[in-house]
Every structure is written in C-alpha cells, then in structure tokens.
Amino acid sequence: MWQLLAIGPLCLALPMLAHAADMPGRCQDTQITVISADEAERAEVCAAVIEALPVLVRNGIAVNRPLTIELVAMLPRIVDEHAFAYFDARTDEITVLDYRATLAAAQSTRSAFGLGMSRSLWRSYVVHELAHAAAASHFAPDVSTFTASEYIAAVVQLSVLPESIRAELLADYHGLAGFGEKAEISATFYFIDPCAFAVKSYRHYLRPENGPGFIATLLQRGI
C-alpha cells in the first residue's frame, strides 16, 4: 500500500439502479457508478453504497464528486496479494473483487477479522473503500492522510455491518481496547495488524468525546 492507493485488506429491499440509458450502472440518486457483468451483484453494491451514504454524511465526508466502483475477478498485481479491494486516488476508481473471487481469496488468509466471509462482510469492504474515496476530498491541504484515512474507513466499515456480525467481530476482540492517546493511532500498528487497528479505531470512535468530532479533527490536522 502507498499514498496513491487505499487498500481493503483481507483483515426486494435492494435499491434499484437508475434506468436512464445514458447512466448505465449508476446507483440511483448518487454520483456513484458500479461496473459489473453481474446485474445482481451490481444492485447489491448499490444497496451497500446507499446504506453507507448517511454514515458518511454524519461523519462529515459526504461524497461530493463522481466515483466508479468496478467488480473484478482479479486485482492488479500492484495490489497487496491479501487485499479484497483498493481505491486509486489518481482516478477516483474503486476496484473490488467480486463475491466469488472474494470467497476464494478469504479461504487463503486469516484476515477478514477472522470471520467467515459473507455477503454482509463483503459489502462492508466495498464501503471501506468508499469511505477512503469520500474522505480524500475532505482533507485539508498538506495533511498527512494515510493513517487518518484508515481510521475513518475502519469506523465506517464497522458502522455499516449488521449488528449481529459486528457483535461477533467485536466479541472475538473482547480484550482489545480502543486507542488511547491520538499518538497510538499509527501506520506502524496498522501494518502489523490491520484488523486489530480497525477494531481499536472503532472502539476509540465510540467514546462520547470522540465520534464525528474526532474525524473532523483528523480531516483538518491528520494524525
């Protein structure tokens, strides 16, 4: 992972796609286009996007420009071999393994929080990358964004998980407290254990003194 890429590590209720002929794959009432050969998966990703939008707005990182999400069977070689997805800030494009490919990738790694892969968890990785993309345009100039963006993406990802899955995930990390001092939120910790980093970020965020206000601070000052 490097500055240009934000990567998601292997750590009838569906909203309809817009039907306008000139906007194929556009999620309804959004600026987000989903590219997939599988219509059902494209609709599922749009559902995840639409569910996540209020969480992004609540945290001050509303999507304010067109973005593209593409589902693929294989990620480019430049991406970490344990990744499920990544965001390329140069092109405003999010690339995600389709669900079948994600299942195969999950079988060869202990990441994905140690949980069995499910469609809900897969969608949360889509949202993780969407949070990276949304936050990218809200950081103040010259702010160091890497660690702050990983914190934000983790918070949003865990926030959109169904309560039962989130409870199971957090129970598996029952002895892991949230970050204490801001200085503890480090790229070093992230690279050692990105899943633990995500859990510690989420638990830190839940404290009354943190929440959206802390994310606002990250957007202005970074870590």
C-alpha positions, 0 to 999 in steps of 0.5 A: 500500500502507498499514498496513491492507493487505499487498500481493503485488506483481507483483515426486494429491499435492494435499491434499484439502479437508475434506468436512464440509458445514458447512466448505465450502472449508476446507483440511483440518486448518487454520483456513484457508478458500479461496473459489473457483468453481474446485474445482481451483484451490481444492485447489491453494491448499490444497496451497500453504497446507499446504506453507507451514504448517511454514515458518511454524511454524519461523519462529515465526508459526504461524497461530493464528486463522481466515483466508479466502483468496478467488480473484478475477478482479479486485482492488479498485481500492484495490489497487496496479494491479501487485499479484497479491494483498493481505491486509486486516488489518481482516478477516483476508481474503486476496484473490488473483487467480486463475491466469488473471487472474494470467497476464494481469496478469504479461504487463503488468509486469516484476515477478514477479522477472522470471520467467515466471509459473507455477503454482509462482510463483503459489502462492508469492504466495498464501503471501506473503500468508499469511505477512503474515496469520500474522505480524500476530498475532505482533507485539508491541504498538506495533511498527512492522510494515510493513517487518518484515512484508515481510521475513518474507513475502519469506523465506517466499515464497522458502522455499516455491518449488521449488528449481529456480525459486528457483535461477533467481530467485536466479541472475538476482540473482547480484550482489545481496547480502543486507542488511547492517546491520538499518538497510538493511532499509527501506520506502524500498528496498522501494518502489523495488524490491520484488523486489530487497528480497525477494531481499536479505531472503532472502539476509540470512535465510540467514546462520547468525546470522540465520534464525528468530532474526532474525524473532523479533527483528523480531516483538518490536522491528520494524525 
